Amino acid sequence: MKMKKWLATLGTVSFLIGNVLAGCSNGDNSASGDATNSDQPVEITLAGWGSSPEESELLKQVLQDFETSHPNIKVKHEVIADQYMDVIKTRLIGGEGPDVFYLDAFEAPGLIETGVVEPLDSYVTEGFDIEDFEKPLIEAFQIDGKTYGFPKGYSTLALFYNKKMLADANVEVPKTWDELLDVSKKLTQGNQVFGFGQNPELARLQFIAESKGGDIVKDGNANFASEDVVAGLQPYVDQHLVDKTAAQPNEVGAGWTGEMFGQGKAAMVIEGNWAIPYLQSTFPDIEFGTAEVPTIDGKQGTMAFTVGYVMNSASEKKEAAWELISYLTGKEGMKTWTSKGFELPSRQSVAVELGYDKDELRASLVNGARYATVWSDGKNLPVIFTNFNNQFVSAYLGDRPLDEALKEAQDQANKEIEAQ
């Protein structure tokens, strides 16, 4: 199960737009100018990566709804199955990019800097209601006061716990990280069942790394060897090496923490919304609950992963492209897209309308959106991320001290950044 595709619960779309689209649904802008003096629909292309069959069908429905409400638009849908960002960059540089495309918040700063992404502020009308978006999610697509994309959905991380295991051990769901460490000791059974399943990579650890006041990125450079960051990460490593109450999936023969949890090899894990349908379908007998991630030093924290719809700045059909973006990220389109729970609505009103804010399993994830650290931290994060992961594992496995491993990783990352 390739559940590292947290960002791949996303659809793909393409559309055709025509003459003036006055009175289009949703209160969003109407397209004008793209199909002047023509009775034929304007064709626009939306490109993205593939998703599950269920999500593909859901996206197909959203696009059909769009075409019904926008009769002068026809949609051409392109799925880029492999090496998505490499393909998109090549096509954009070559002048053959799609009108609208998916952009992961992780990659957004670097691509926006090149000028190939259109600022969207001038297209937005009051009816689009920007204030309805979860603030951290939309900020991931804003640079220097301009908005370059709108988030199609998201997932945060929450604490998943095995109800029976906690009940048998007579322990409560931990609300603080100190409680999590203590509870993990009572839930661990030798090397067969661990209290906590860990995922030792920066995309899952950034909020923990920064919990003591440090920053993994500072002035565009790697900063994860700072004392505050090392202090934030040390308890995580110690739980694995010293307490021996935590393990990563491959240490118990699992592919990811969701599978580790479903197999009963971890009583607790920190996972995203994607784990809910996976557990319900793959391990239907397991009784599990979710809670907000335990606080660290009294501070709430979690990660958020999001993808936005953005516009090609070289598109010749920008008004039509905006109609597509505004529908897909508007209240009507987003309600349909997130109605099955594969992805959470980035609009607060839609989350409330669908009842996710009170849902037994998803409320914890929704609540985390307002304080989440979005997985996006400047154009150099991809380089920083890679070098962190390359060296952090050596400390996690006990081969060298954490501060030493992170210092080497930081130096290498900053050399690569300087050479760019």
ZIGI-V884187 format. One record per run of one state. SS is the DSSP state (2 for helix, 1 for strand, 0 for the rest). FROM is the first residue (numbers start at 1). TO is the last residue. If there is no record, write none. Layout:
# ZIGI-V884187
ss = (SS/SS)
from = (FROM/FROM)
to = (TO/TO)
This chain:
# ZIGI-V884187
ss = (0/2/0/1/0/2/0/1/0/2/0/1/0/2/0/1/2/0/1/0/2/0/2/0/2/1/0/2/0/1/0/1/0/1/2/0/1/2/0/1/0/1/0/2/0/1/0/1/0/2/0/1/2/0/2/0/1/0/2/0/1/0/1/0/1/0/1/0/2/0/2/0/1/0/1/2/0/2/0/1/0/2/0/2/0)
from = (1/6/9/15/17/25/28/42/49/53/70/73/80/84/94/100/105/114/117/118/121/124/126/129/130/133/134/135/140/142/144/146/148/150/163/169/176/177/188/189/190/193/199/202/210/217/219/221/223/227/244/246/249/253/257/263/266/273/274/283/288/292/295/297/299/300/303/313/318/329/331/338/344/345/347/348/354/363/369/373/375/381/397/402/420)
to = (5/8/14/16/24/27/41/48/52/69/72/79/83/93/99/104/113/116/117/120/123/125/128/129/132/133/134/139/141/143/145/147/149/162/168/175/176/187/188/189/192/198/201/209/216/218/220/222/226/243/245/248/252/256/262/265/272/273/282/287/291/294/296/298/299/302/312/317/328/330/337/343/344/346/347/353/362/368/372/374/380/396/401/419/420)
